[in-house]
Amino acid sequence: MSAKNYKENYQKLKKIAETMRDTKEPDIDHLVSMVGEATQAYKNCQARIDAVEKALGQKTIKD
């Protein structure tokens, strides 16, 4: 299940980045799943940003 809102996805990305930064000897099996989760969270964040930019662009055109 992937989180739909930006804040949840951003927090997930931060947590994964901190974990990766603080881990001295990463477990490659765990690393693969973390990268997968981070990739999905990033895509969700980017989709929300794109939607906002599109909405702002449409408002500007209408004004």
PEWODA-V366195 format. One record per pair of residues at least 24 apart in sequence whose C-alpha atoms are under 7 Angstrom apart, sorted by the first residue. I is the first residue (numbers start at 1). GAP is how many residues later the second one is. Records with the same first field share a line. If there is no record, write none. Layout:
I=GAP + GAP
This chain:
4=40
6=39 + 42
9=32 + 35 + 36
10=35
12=29
13=25 + 28
